[in-house]
């Protein structure tokens, strides 16, 4: 049985800035700042964790993440065409990202076929951008998983805007 999830609310405090605040109990849990360049990259910070995620390639893009601390120094991943991503950390933990409602861009991270966290974008004109439900609060990779999913969400949103 699933534990009662705690919620993380994603907000964008300024319209013309590319910074997102992740709020837990109305306090900033972490921030993600997207670069203003043609190459999609973000820098995510939460407590003592800091990650830099970049996209490499155009036709078949791969993504690279670099941590400012150990044990996750550097790694690469490539999502499948349907949005599924199988991800293995350096400690051997295996995670899977799946889209569950493609029309809402809702995604879930799984570990051993059990949900770890769910990201539900909020499509509105206010500063709220998403609600994240965390089902396993003690997982040490939560912030990295949130950063990867949010980076993929921003890239998909950017591509949809360019196509429109």
Backbone as JSON Lines, residues from 0, in Angstrom:
{"i":0,"aa":"X","n":[0.84,-1.18,0.0],"ca":[0.0,0.0,0.0],"c":[0.88,1.25,0.0]}
{"i":1,"aa":"X","n":[0.45,2.25,-0.73],"ca":[1.22,3.49,-0.82],"c":[1.07,4.32,0.44]}
{"i":2,"aa":"X","n":[2.16,4.99,0.81],"ca":[2.09,5.94,1.9],"c":[1.35,7.17,1.42]}
{"i":3,"aa":"X","n":[0.9,7.97,2.37],"ca":[0.3,9.24,1.99],"c":[1.4,10.13,1.43]}
{"i":4,"aa":"X","n":[1.24,10.59,0.2],"ca":[2.32,11.38,-0.4],"c":[2.37,12.79,0.17]}
{"i":5,"aa":"X","n":[3.56,13.36,0.17],"ca":[3.63,14.78,0.47],"c":[3.76,15.51,-0.85]}
{"i":6,"aa":"X","n":[3.29,16.75,-0.87],"ca":[3.22,17.53,-2.1],"c":[4.35,18.55,-2.17]}
{"i":7,"aa":"X","n":[4.88,18.69,-3.37],"ca":[5.82,19.76,-3.68],"c":[5.16,20.58,-4.79]}
{"i":8,"aa":"X","n":[5.01,21.86,-4.57],"ca":[4.39,22.75,-5.55],"c":[5.48,23.47,-6.33]}
{"i":9,"aa":"X","n":[5.37,23.47,-7.65],"ca":[6.36,24.14,-8.51],"c":[5.77,25.48,-8.94]}
{"i":10,"aa":"X","n":[6.5,26.55,-8.66],"ca":[6.06,27.89,-9.05],"c":[7.14,28.57,-9.88]}
{"i":11,"aa":"X","n":[6.68,29.54,-10.65],"ca":[7.6,30.39,-11.42],"c":[7.33,31.81,-10.94]}
{"i":12,"aa":"X","n":[8.19,32.34,-10.06],"ca":[7.89,33.61,-9.41],"c":[7.89,34.82,-10.34]}
{"i":13,"aa":"X","n":[8.7,34.82,-11.38],"ca":[8.78,35.97,-12.29],"c":[8.47,35.51,-13.71]}
{"i":14,"aa":"X","n":[7.72,36.32,-14.43],"ca":[7.27,35.94,-15.76],"c":[8.43,35.8,-16.74]}
{"i":15,"aa":"X","n":[9.35,36.73,-16.75],"ca":[10.41,36.73,-17.75],"c":[11.7,36.06,-17.28]}
{"i":16,"aa":"X","n":[11.68,35.45,-16.12],"ca":[12.85,34.71,-15.62],"c":[12.63,33.23,-15.9]}
{"i":17,"aa":"X","n":[13.71,32.5,-16.0],"ca":[13.63,31.05,-16.24],"c":[14.01,30.29,-14.98]}
{"i":18,"aa":"X","n":[13.43,30.71,-13.88],"ca":[13.72,30.07,-12.6],"c":[12.42,29.5,-12.03]}
{"i":19,"aa":"X","n":[12.52,28.31,-11.48],"ca":[11.37,27.63,-10.89],"c":[11.69,27.3,-9.44]}
{"i":20,"aa":"X","n":[10.73,27.58,-8.56],"ca":[10.88,27.26,-7.14],"c":[10.04,26.04,-6.82]}
{"i":21,"aa":"X","n":[10.6,25.13,-6.04],"ca":[9.91,23.93,-5.61],"c":[9.62,24.1,-4.12]}
{"i":22,"aa":"X","n":[8.33,24.22,-3.77],"ca":[7.92,24.55,-2.42],"c":[7.36,23.32,-1.7]}
{"i":23,"aa":"X","n":[7.88,23.07,-0.51],"ca":[7.36,22.01,0.36],"c":[6.96,22.69,1.66]}
{"i":24,"aa":"X","n":[5.7,22.59,2.03],"ca":[5.17,23.26,3.22],"c":[5.43,24.76,3.16]}
{"i":25,"aa":"X","n":[5.24,25.35,1.98],"ca":[5.39,26.78,1.72],"c":[6.81,27.31,1.95]}
{"i":26,"aa":"X","n":[7.79,26.41,1.98],"ca":[9.2,26.8,2.06],"c":[9.91,26.27,0.83]}
{"i":27,"aa":"X","n":[10.91,27.0,0.37],"ca":[11.62,26.59,-0.85],"c":[12.44,25.34,-0.56]}
{"i":28,"aa":"X","n":[12.11,24.27,-1.26],"ca":[12.79,22.98,-1.14],"c":[13.97,22.92,-2.11]}
{"i":29,"aa":"X","n":[13.82,23.57,-3.26],"ca":[14.87,23.59,-4.27],"c":[14.52,24.56,-5.38]}
{"i":30,"aa":"X","n":[15.51,24.87,-6.22],"ca":[15.29,25.74,-7.37],"c":[15.92,25.11,-8.61]}
{"i":31,"aa":"X","n":[15.29,25.39,-9.74],"ca":[15.84,24.99,-11.03],"c":[15.88,26.23,-11.91]}
{"i":32,"aa":"X","n":[17.05,26.5,-12.47],"ca":[17.23,27.65,-13.36],"c":[17.59,27.13,-14.74]}
{"i":33,"aa":"X","n":[16.81,27.53,-15.74],"ca":[17.06,27.13,-17.12],"c":[17.93,28.19,-17.79]}
{"i":34,"aa":"X","n":[18.88,27.75,-18.59],"ca":[19.79,28.67,-19.28],"c":[19.07,29.36,-20.44]}
{"i":35,"aa":"X","n":[19.49,30.58,-20.72],"ca":[18.93,31.33,-21.84],"c":[19.82,31.13,-23.06]}
{"i":36,"aa":"X","n":[19.72,29.97,-23.66],"ca":[20.55,29.68,-24.83],"c":[19.81,28.7,-25.72]}
{"i":37,"aa":"X","n":[20.38,28.44,-26.89],"ca":[19.77,27.47,-27.79],"c":[20.0,26.04,-27.31]}
{"i":38,"aa":"X","n":[21.02,25.84,-26.51],"ca":[21.3,24.51,-25.98],"c":[20.57,24.35,-24.65]}
{"i":39,"aa":"X","n":[19.58,23.48,-24.59],"ca":[18.82,23.34,-23.35],"c":[19.68,22.79,-22.21]}
{"i":40,"aa":"X","n":[19.78,23.57,-21.14],"ca":[20.46,23.1,-19.95],"c":[19.84,23.75,-18.73]}
{"i":41,"aa":"X","n":[19.9,23.04,-17.61],"ca":[19.38,23.56,-16.36],"c":[20.42,23.35,-15.27]}
{"i":42,"aa":"X","n":[20.29,24.15,-14.22],"ca":[21.06,23.97,-12.99],"c":[20.04,23.84,-11.88]}
{"i":43,"aa":"X","n":[20.09,22.72,-11.16],"ca":[19.14,22.51,-10.07],"c":[19.88,22.44,-8.75]}
{"i":44,"aa":"X","n":[19.29,23.09,-7.73],"ca":[19.9,23.15,-6.41],"c":[18.85,22.83,-5.36]}
{"i":45,"aa":"X","n":[19.23,21.97,-4.43],"ca":[18.38,21.66,-3.28],"c":[19.28,21.29,-2.12]}
{"i":46,"aa":"X","n":[19.29,22.13,-1.11],"ca":[20.18,21.89,0.03],"c":[21.62,21.87,-0.42]}
{"i":47,"aa":"X","n":[22.33,20.77,-0.17],"ca":[23.72,20.67,-0.6],"c":[23.87,19.98,-1.95]}
{"i":48,"aa":"X","n":[22.76,19.6,-2.57],"ca":[22.82,18.96,-3.89],"c":[22.78,20.01,-4.99]}
{"i":49,"aa":"X","n":[23.62,19.83,-5.99],"ca":[23.59,20.7,-7.17],"c":[23.84,19.84,-8.4]}
{"i":50,"aa":"X","n":[22.97,19.98,-9.39],"ca":[23.06,19.2,-10.63],"c":[23.02,20.13,-11.82]}
{"i":51,"aa":"X","n":[23.77,19.77,-12.84],"ca":[23.71,20.47,-14.12],"c":[23.32,19.44,-15.16]}
{"i":52,"aa":"X","n":[22.22,19.68,-15.86],"ca":[21.73,18.77,-16.89],"c":[21.77,19.48,-18.23]}
{"i":53,"aa":"X","n":[22.32,18.83,-19.25],"ca":[22.41,19.4,-20.58],"c":[21.93,18.39,-21.61]}
{"i":54,"aa":"X","n":[21.46,18.93,-22.74],"ca":[21.05,18.1,-23.87],"c":[22.15,18.15,-24.91]}
{"i":55,"aa":"X","n":[22.54,16.98,-25.41],"ca":[23.55,16.88,-26.46],"c":[22.92,16.24,-27.68]}
{"i":56,"aa":"X","n":[23.16,16.81,-28.84],"ca":[22.61,16.26,-30.07],"c":[21.25,16.86,-30.39]}
{"i":57,"aa":"X","n":[20.85,16.7,-31.66],"ca":[19.58,17.26,-32.07],"c":[18.63,16.19,-32.57]}
{"i":58,"aa":"X","n":[19.07,15.34,-33.48],"ca":[18.17,14.36,-34.06],"c":[17.84,13.25,-33.08]}
{"i":59,"aa":"X","n":[18.85,12.68,-32.45],"ca":[18.67,11.68,-31.39],"c":[19.37,12.2,-30.14]}
{"i":60,"aa":"X","n":[18.71,13.07,-29.42],"ca":[19.4,13.72,-28.3],"c":[19.67,12.75,-27.14]}
{"i":61,"aa":"X","n":[20.78,12.98,-26.5],"ca":[21.08,12.32,-25.24],"c":[21.24,13.42,-24.2]}
{"i":62,"aa":"X","n":[21.14,13.04,-22.97],"ca":[21.21,14.01,-21.89],"c":[22.33,13.63,-20.95]}
{"i":63,"aa":"X","n":[22.98,14.64,-20.43],"ca":[24.11,14.43,-19.53],"c":[23.82,15.15,-18.23]}
{"i":64,"aa":"X","n":[24.13,14.51,-17.12],"ca":[24.0,15.18,-15.83],"c":[25.35,15.14,-15.11]}
{"i":65,"aa":"X","n":[25.65,16.22,-14.42],"ca":[26.9,16.34,-13.68],"c":[26.54,16.84,-12.29]}
{"i":66,"aa":"X","n":[26.99,16.13,-11.27],"ca":[26.75,16.53,-9.89],"c":[27.96,17.22,-9.3]}
{"i":67,"aa":"X","n":[27.7,18.08,-8.34],"ca":[28.81,18.79,-7.71],"c":[29.34,18.02,-6.5]}
{"i":68,"aa":"X","n":[28.85,16.82,-6.28],"ca":[29.27,16.02,-5.14],"c":[29.32,14.55,-5.52]}
{"i":69,"aa":"X","n":[29.85,13.72,-4.68],"ca":[29.9,12.28,-4.9],"c":[28.64,11.66,-4.31]}
{"i":70,"aa":"X","n":[28.2,10.51,-4.66],"ca":[28.77,9.5,-5.53],"c":[28.36,9.65,-6.98]}
{"i":71,"aa":"X","n":[27.58,10.67,-7.34],"ca":[27.09,10.82,-8.71],"c":[27.9,11.88,-9.42]}
{"i":72,"aa":"X","n":[29.03,11.53,-9.96],"ca":[29.88,12.52,-10.6],"c":[29.33,12.92,-11.97]}
{"i":73,"aa":"X","n":[29.04,11.94,-12.82],"ca":[28.65,12.25,-14.19],"c":[27.92,11.05,-14.78]}
{"i":74,"aa":"X","n":[26.97,11.3,-15.67],"ca":[26.26,10.2,-16.32],"c":[25.5,10.68,-17.53]}
{"i":75,"aa":"X","n":[25.05,9.73,-18.35],"ca":[24.28,10.03,-19.56],"c":[23.05,9.15,-19.59]}
{"i":76,"aa":"X","n":[22.01,9.64,-20.25],"ca":[20.81,8.84,-20.47],"c":[20.15,9.3,-21.76]}
{"i":77,"aa":"X","n":[19.33,8.44,-22.34],"ca":[18.6,8.76,-23.56],"c":[17.18,8.21,-23.43]}
{"i":78,"aa":"X","n":[16.17,9.09,-23.42],"ca":[14.79,8.61,-23.35],"c":[14.39,7.94,-24.66]}
{"i":79,"aa":"X","n":[13.43,7.03,-24.57],"ca":[12.9,6.39,-25.77],"c":[11.92,7.33,-26.46]}
{"i":80,"aa":"X","n":[11.49,6.97,-27.66],"ca":[10.62,7.84,-28.45],"c":[9.26,8.06,-27.78]}
{"i":81,"aa":"X","n":[8.81,7.12,-26.95],"ca":[7.51,7.25,-26.3],"c":[7.59,7.95,-24.95]}
{"i":82,"aa":"X","n":[8.75,8.48,-24.59],"ca":[8.89,9.21,-23.34],"c":[9.35,8.36,-22.17]}
{"i":83,"aa":"X","n":[9.52,7.07,-22.37],"ca":[9.97,6.19,-21.29],"c":[11.48,6.35,-21.12]}
{"i":84,"aa":"X","n":[11.9,6.3,-19.87],"ca":[13.32,6.44,-19.56],"c":[13.67,5.43,-18.49]}
{"i":85,"aa":"X","n":[14.63,4.56,-18.78],"ca":[15.19,3.65,-17.79],"c":[16.5,4.24,-17.31]}
{"i":86,"aa":"X","n":[16.62,4.42,-16.02],"ca":[17.73,5.17,-15.44],"c":[18.34,4.37,-14.3]}
{"i":87,"aa":"X","n":[19.66,4.2,-14.31],"ca":[20.37,3.48,-13.26],"c":[21.39,4.43,-12.64]}
{"i":88,"aa":"X","n":[21.34,4.57,-11.32],"ca":[22.3,5.43,-10.63],"c":[23.58,4.66,-10.36]}
{"i":89,"aa":"X","n":[24.58,5.35,-9.89],"ca":[25.88,4.71,-9.64],"c":[25.83,3.72,-8.48]}
{"i":90,"aa":"X","n":[24.83,3.84,-7.6],"ca":[24.71,2.87,-6.51],"c":[23.88,1.65,-6.91]}
{"i":91,"aa":"X","n":[23.47,1.57,-8.18],"ca":[22.76,0.4,-8.69],"c":[21.25,0.49,-8.61]}
{"i":92,"aa":"X","n":[20.69,1.59,-8.13],"ca":[19.24,1.75,-8.08],"c":[18.69,1.95,-9.49]}
{"i":93,"aa":"X","n":[17.63,1.22,-9.83],"ca":[17.03,1.31,-11.16],"c":[15.68,2.02,-11.06]}
{"i":94,"aa":"X","n":[15.52,3.03,-11.91],"ca":[14.29,3.82,-11.94],"c":[13.76,3.84,-13.37]}
{"i":95,"aa":"X","n":[12.45,3.98,-13.49],"ca":[11.81,4.08,-14.8],"c":[10.86,5.27,-14.78]}
{"i":96,"aa":"X","n":[10.98,6.14,-15.78],"ca":[10.08,7.27,-15.94],"c":[9.11,6.93,-17.06]}
{"i":97,"aa":"X","n":[7.8,7.06,-16.77],"ca":[6.78,6.77,-17.77],"c":[5.78,7.92,-17.82]}
{"i":98,"aa":"X","n":[5.3,8.2,-19.02],"ca":[4.2,9.14,-19.17],"c":[2.91,8.37,-18.93]}
{"i":99,"aa":"X","n":[2.03,8.89,-18.08],"ca":[0.79,8.19,-17.8],"c":[-0.41,8.86,-18.45]}
{"i":100,"aa":"X","n":[-0.37,10.17,-18.59],"ca":[-1.43,10.89,-19.28],"c":[-0.74,11.82,-20.26]}
{"i":101,"aa":"X","n":[-0.57,11.36,-21.49],"ca":[0.2,12.13,-22.47],"c":[-0.45,13.47,-22.79]}
{"i":102,"aa":"X","n":[-1.78,13.56,-22.7],"ca":[-2.45,14.82,-23.03],"c":[-2.29,15.85,-21.91]}
{"i":103,"aa":"X","n":[-1.9,15.42,-20.72],"ca":[-1.64,16.35,-19.62],"c":[-0.16,16.45,-19.27]}
{"i":104,"aa":"X","n":[0.68,15.67,-19.95],"ca":[2.12,15.62,-19.7],"c":[2.44,15.15,-18.28]}
{"i":105,"aa":"X","n":[1.59,14.29,-17.74],"ca":[1.8,13.74,-16.4],"c":[2.76,12.55,-16.47]}
{"i":106,"aa":"X","n":[3.72,12.52,-15.56],"ca":[4.73,11.45,-15.56],"c":[4.89,10.87,-14.16]}
{"i":107,"aa":"X","n":[5.35,9.61,-14.11],"ca":[5.6,8.94,-12.84],"c":[6.97,8.27,-12.9]}
{"i":108,"aa":"X","n":[7.74,8.41,-11.83],"ca":[8.98,7.65,-11.64],"c":[8.64,6.4,-10.86]}
{"i":109,"aa":"X","n":[9.13,5.24,-11.33],"ca":[8.93,3.96,-10.66],"c":[10.28,3.41,-10.22]}
{"i":110,"aa":"X","n":[10.25,2.67,-9.11],"ca":[11.4,1.88,-8.66],"c":[10.84,0.52,-8.27]}
{"i":111,"aa":"X","n":[11.28,-0.53,-8.95],"ca":[10.77,-1.89,-8.73],"c":[9.25,-1.94,-8.92]}
{"i":112,"aa":"X","n":[8.75,-1.3,-9.96],"ca":[7.32,-1.25,-10.31],"c":[6.45,-0.62,-9.24]}
{"i":113,"aa":"X","n":[7.04,0.17,-8.35],"ca":[6.28,0.91,-7.34],"c":[6.54,2.39,-7.57]}
{"i":114,"aa":"X","n":[5.49,3.21,-7.55],"ca":[5.69,4.64,-7.82],"c":[6.5,5.32,-6.72]}
{"i":115,"aa":"X","n":[7.44,6.13,-7.15],"ca":[8.27,6.92,-6.23],"c":[7.72,8.34,-6.15]}
{"i":116,"aa":"X","n":[7.5,8.95,-7.33],"ca":[6.94,10.29,-7.37],"c":[6.17,10.5,-8.67]}
{"i":117,"aa":"X","n":[5.21,11.42,-8.61],"ca":[4.36,11.73,-9.76],"c":[4.39,13.24,-9.98]}
{"i":118,"aa":"X","n":[4.54,13.63,-11.24],"ca":[4.55,15.05,-11.6],"c":[3.32,15.35,-12.44]}
{"i":119,"aa":"X","n":[2.47,16.24,-11.93],"ca":[1.26,16.66,-12.63],"c":[1.38,18.14,-12.97]}
{"i":120,"aa":"X","n":[1.62,18.5,-14.23],"ca":[1.68,19.91,-14.61],"c":[0.33,20.6,-14.39]}
{"i":121,"aa":"X","n":[0.39,21.86,-14.01],"ca":[-0.81,22.67,-13.84],"c":[-0.85,23.65,-15.0]}
{"i":122,"aa":"X","n":[-1.87,23.54,-15.83],"ca":[-1.99,24.4,-17.01],"c":[-2.92,25.56,-16.67]}
{"i":123,"aa":"X","n":[-2.32,26.66,-16.23],"ca":[-3.11,27.84,-15.87],"c":[-2.28,29.09,-16.13]}
{"i":124,"aa":"X","n":[-2.89,30.23,-15.89],"ca":[-2.2,31.49,-16.15],"c":[-1.58,32.1,-14.9]}
{"i":125,"aa":"X","n":[-1.63,31.4,-13.78],"ca":[-0.98,31.93,-12.58],"c":[0.45,31.39,-12.51]}
{"i":126,"aa":"X","n":[1.13,31.65,-11.41],"ca":[2.54,31.25,-11.33],"c":[2.74,29.79,-10.93]}
{"i":127,"aa":"X","n":[1.69,29.05,-10.65],"ca":[1.83,27.63,-10.33],"c":[2.05,26.84,-11.61]}
{"i":128,"aa":"X","n":[3.06,25.97,-11.62],"ca":[3.41,25.22,-12.82],"c":[3.15,23.72,-12.7]}
{"i":129,"aa":"X","n":[3.29,23.14,-11.5],"ca":[3.09,21.7,-11.35],"c":[2.93,21.35,-9.88]}
{"i":130,"aa":"X","n":[2.37,20.16,-9.66],"ca":[2.28,19.58,-8.32],"c":[2.99,18.23,-8.38]}
{"i":131,"aa":"X","n":[3.91,18.02,-7.48],"ca":[4.68,16.77,-7.43],"c":[4.28,16.02,-6.17]}
{"i":132,"aa":"X","n":[3.83,14.79,-6.33],"ca":[3.49,13.93,-5.2],"c":[4.64,12.96,-4.98]}
{"i":133,"aa":"X","n":[5.23,13.0,-3.8],"ca":[6.35,12.12,-3.46],"c":[5.82,11.01,-2.56]}
{"i":134,"aa":"X","n":[5.9,9.76,-3.05],"ca":[5.36,8.61,-2.32],"c":[6.39,7.96,-1.4]}
{"i":135,"aa":"X","n":[7.67,8.1,-1.7],"ca":[8.74,7.51,-0.89],"c":[9.68,8.64,-0.47]}
{"i":136,"aa":"X","n":[9.4,9.29,0.66],"ca":[10.19,10.46,1.02],"c":[11.64,10.18,1.39]}
{"i":137,"aa":"X","n":[11.98,8.96,1.75],"ca":[13.35,8.67,2.18],"c":[14.31,8.3,1.06]}
{"i":138,"aa":"X","n":[13.85,8.29,-0.19],"ca":[14.73,7.9,-1.29],"c":[15.81,8.96,-1.49]}
{"i":139,"aa":"X","n":[17.1,8.55,-1.53],"ca":[18.17,9.55,-1.63],"c":[18.28,10.21,-3.0]}
{"i":140,"aa":"X","n":[17.61,9.69,-4.02],"ca":[17.73,10.22,-5.37],"c":[16.54,11.09,-5.79]}
{"i":141,"aa":"X","n":[15.7,11.49,-4.84],"ca":[14.48,12.23,-5.17],"c":[14.79,13.51,-5.96]}
{"i":142,"aa":"X","n":[15.74,14.31,-5.49],"ca":[15.99,15.59,-6.17],"c":[16.54,15.38,-7.57]}
{"i":143,"aa":"X","n":[17.38,14.38,-7.77],"ca":[17.89,14.09,-9.11],"c":[16.76,13.65,-10.03]}
{"i":144,"aa":"X","n":[15.85,12.81,-9.53],"ca":[14.71,12.36,-10.34],"c":[13.79,13.52,-10.71]}
{"i":145,"aa":"X","n":[13.54,14.41,-9.75],"ca":[12.72,15.59,-10.03],"c":[13.41,16.46,-11.08]}
{"i":146,"aa":"X","n":[14.71,16.65,-10.95],"ca":[15.46,17.49,-11.9],"c":[15.41,16.92,-13.31]}
{"i":147,"aa":"X","n":[15.59,15.61,-13.45],"ca":[15.55,14.98,-14.78],"c":[14.17,15.11,-15.39]}
{"i":148,"aa":"X","n":[13.13,14.8,-14.62],"ca":[11.76,14.89,-15.15],"c":[11.4,16.32,-15.52]}
{"i":149,"aa":"X","n":[11.82,17.3,-14.7],"ca":[11.49,18.69,-15.01],"c":[12.26,19.17,-16.24]}
{"i":150,"aa":"X","n":[13.5,18.74,-16.4],"ca":[14.28,19.09,-17.59],"c":[13.61,18.55,-18.85]}
{"i":151,"aa":"X","n":[13.17,17.31,-18.83],"ca":[12.47,16.73,-19.98],"c":[11.15,17.44,-20.25]}
{"i":152,"aa":"X","n":[10.44,17.83,-19.18],"ca":[9.2,18.58,-19.34],"c":[9.45,19.93,-20.01]}
{"i":153,"aa":"X","n":[10.49,20.64,-19.58],"ca":[10.81,21.94,-20.18],"c":[11.2,21.81,-21.65]}
{"i":154,"aa":"X","n":[11.93,20.75,-21.99],"ca":[12.32,20.53,-23.39],"c":[11.09,20.22,-24.24]}
{"i":155,"aa":"X","n":[10.2,19.37,-23.74],"ca":[8.97,19.06,-24.48],"c":[8.1,20.29,-24.66]}
{"i":156,"aa":"X","n":[8.02,21.12,-23.63],"ca":[7.24,22.35,-23.71],"c":[7.85,23.31,-24.73]}
{"i":157,"aa":"X","n":[9.17,23.4,-24.74],"ca":[9.86,24.27,-25.7],"c":[9.65,23.8,-27.14]}
{"i":158,"aa":"X","n":[9.72,22.48,-27.36],"ca":[9.51,21.94,-28.7],"c":[8.07,22.14,-29.16]}
{"i":159,"aa":"X","n":[7.12,21.99,-28.25],"ca":[5.71,22.21,-28.6],"c":[5.46,23.67,-28.95]}
{"i":160,"aa":"X","n":[6.11,24.58,-28.25],"ca":[5.97,26.0,-28.54],"c":[6.56,26.34,-29.9]}
{"i":161,"aa":"X","n":[7.7,25.74,-30.22],"ca":[8.34,26.0,-31.52],"c":[7.52,25.44,-32.67]}
{"i":162,"aa":"X","n":[6.83,24.32,-32.44],"ca":[6.04,23.7,-33.5],"c":[4.71,24.42,-33.73]}
{"i":163,"aa":"X","n":[4.23,25.14,-32.72],"ca":[2.92,25.8,-32.84],"c":[2.97,27.04,-33.7]}
